[in-house]
Amino acid sequence: MPTSYYPEFITATILKWQHLLADDECKQIVIDSLQWLTKQNRCKVYAFVIMPNHIHLLWKIADGFERTEVQGAFFSYTAHQFKKYLQDTNELMLQDYFVGDADRIYQFWERDSRVKECRTHPFFMQKLEYIHNNPCQPHWNLATIPEEYKWSSAAFYESNSNEFHWLTHYAE
């Protein structure tokens, strides 16, 4: 029987909390992966934010897919693209992600992402607000209001921006 998931709040962190995602090209790799996953109908993405060293997502894995399959595709694609990008632009920085493990030479994501099911509307809305306000936190100071931060779904909700056309409004 196929698995059916609740919407999920996921936090994925770059290895050793390094600021790989401060680079806009690396942020775009994350965006490209999310766009591909949604176009392949593997998930719906309701909200996201890409911070310098981690991401937060509100997404729902599509029926018929396993979380490990969809998450695995996301992490595998982004890691491969990060490696390729750093090989081309910053070989020295690539060494920060060298692990030399039996199953991989480089690692970009911490192994255990945090996933919390959003079983209630209030919990979902709390996480949506948290995601959108994250760049405005004083220790980040990436934006003064959520919709100013380009690498987030806040403008999608606040001003109906269609830049990330692959997003699904939570009310749909």
N, C-alpha and C positions, 0 to 999 in steps of 0.2 A: 504494500500500500504506500503511495507517495506521501512524503512528509509535507505538512502544511505548517508554516511558521507565522508567528506574530511579527509585527514590525519590530525591528531591533535597533537599539542604540549600541554602536560599536566604536571603540577607541582603539586605534592602531598607532603604535609608537615606533619611531625610527630607532635603530640599534643604539644603545647607550645614550639615548635622548639627544643625539647629535642633530644639528640644524640643517640637515640635507634639504628639507622642504622650504628653506628660506630662498632657494633658487627658483625663480619662476618657471624655468624649463622643467624642473622636477615636479612642481605643482601641476604643470600641464600634463605630465605623464599620468598623474593620478586622475585628472579630469578625463583624459582619453580612455583610461581603463573603465571608469564609471560609465562613460558614454557607451562604450562597446558592450558592457554587461547589460545595460538597459536595452540597447538595440537588439541584443540577442534574447531578450525577454527572460533573462536569468534572475532579474531583480527589478524592483522599483526603488528609486532613490528619492526620498522625501526631503532630506536636508543634509547638508555637509558643511564642513569648514576644514580648510587645510592650514594648519599652523606650522611654524618653522620646524617642529620636531615630532608632530603627531597629527592625526586626522580624527575627526568625529563624523560619523554617519548615522542617519536614520534611514534605514532601508528595510525592505521586506524581500526575503528570498522567494522566488516564484515557486508555486506548487510544482512538484515533480523534480526539483533540484535539491540537493543536499547543501547545507551551509558550508561544509568543508569543501565542496566542489566549487561553489561560487567564491568564497573567500580565497580559496587556493588559486583560482584563476586570477583574481585581483592581485594577490601578493606575488605570484609568479611573474605575471606580465610586468608589473611595476618594477620588481627587482631586476628583471632582465633589462628593462629600459634604463633604469638608473645606472646599472653597470656599463651599458653601452655608452650612455651619455658621459659618464665620468672617464671612461677609456678615451673618449674623443676630446674631452675638454680639461680634465683635471686628474691625471693619473695619480698624483700624490694624494689627493683626497680619497680616491678609490681605496687606498691602503687602509684607511680608517674603518673599512667594512670587511677587511680580510679576516676570516675565521678559520679557514683550512680544515673544516669539519669533513667527516667521511661523506656526507651527503651534499656538501656545498663548499665552495671556496670563499664566496663572499656572502654576507648576510646584511640585508638592509632594514628589515623589520624585526622588532622583538618577537619572540616566538608566541607569546600568549597575549592575544588581543582580548580586550574586555568586551563581552557581549552581554547586554541586558535586554530581556524581552520587554516590550512595551505593551503590557496586558490591559492597561487602562488609558483612557483618553487624557486624564490629568497628568499621568506619568509621561506620556508621549509629548504633551505640550511643554512640560517642564524641561525635557531634554531638547526640544526644538528651541526653546528660549535660551537654554545654556549654550547650545551650538552657536547660535547667532550672536550672542553676547561675548563669546570667548575672545575675539580679537580686540574687544574694548577693555579687557581687564588691564588694570594698571601695570602689571608686570609684563604684559605684551605690548600694549600701547600701539597696536597696528591700525586702529581706527577710532574715531570719536563716537560714531554711531554705527550700528551693525551693517547697514546697507552700503556704507562707504567701502567696506572691505571686499575687494574683488573676488577673492577665493573662498566664497561662501554663498549659500543659497539665500541669505537674508534679503537681498534686493529682489529676488524672485517673489518673496512674500510681501515685502514692504512697498515696492513700486511696480510690481508685475513685470520685472525685467525678464526678457526671454533669452538672455545670453546662454543659459544652460537649458536648452530646449528639451533635454532628456529628463529633466526633473518632473516628478509627479507631485501635484499639490496634495497635501495630506487629506483634504476634504473630498477628493475624488474617490 
